[in-house]
């Protein structure tokens, strides 16, 4: 593999890892909102907003990973 393909493969793997970490973090935070008395009622909308942003970031990084995988497949 040439240097550019190695770079794309590395980026695809990194973006997939970022996506999985952000998804796991958002899942744990969301589960925390379901536990009674774990989070104050005033902070719950803030935590749900953070969960939403983390999920959007996870989707973004997953999409970027797929872009680089498609680039690799098109070059082969």
Secondary structure, DSSP 8 states (H G I E B T S, - for coil): --HHHHHHHHHHHHHHHHHHHHHHHHHHHHHHHHSTTSS-HHHHHHHHHHHHHHHHHHHHHHHHHHHHHHHHHHH-
